[in-house]
Amino acid sequence: MRIISLRLLREFWQQHPDAEQPLKAWHADTIMANWQTPHQIKAQYRNASVLKNRRVVFNIKGNNYRLIVAIAFRLGAVYVKFIGTHPQYDAIDAETIEPETPGD
C-alpha cells in the first residue's frame, strides 16, 4: 500500500516521541500490505475499527493515540486523515475529519 501524507505522522512523532516507533512499525506493516478488503485489515489488526467512507481507525501505542486513514483499495493507497491523542480523537468526527492544510 502507498501511504499518502507521511508528513503528518512525522510531525506528530516529533511532538510525541513515544509514538515514533509504533507509527514506524504501522508504516512498515502498511507498505508491505496489499489490503483488498476491510476484512483483511481486521485480520491483521484486530483492534482496528472500520468506519464509513472507507475509513479505518488504528490504535497506536496501546490506544494512547488514534490514527484515522481512508483507504482506496483499488488504488492501493492509504490517506492519513488524522493522528492524535485519545482525547483529541474524542473531540472530532472520525468519519469526516480531514487533515489541516498549511495556512489553515
Buried (B, 14 or more C-beta within 10 A) or exposed (E): BEBBBBEBBEEBBEEBEEBBEBBEEBBEEBEEBEBEEBEEBBEEBEEBBBBEEBBBBBBBBEEEBBBBBBBEBEEEBBBBBBBBBEEEBEEBEBEEBEBEEEEE
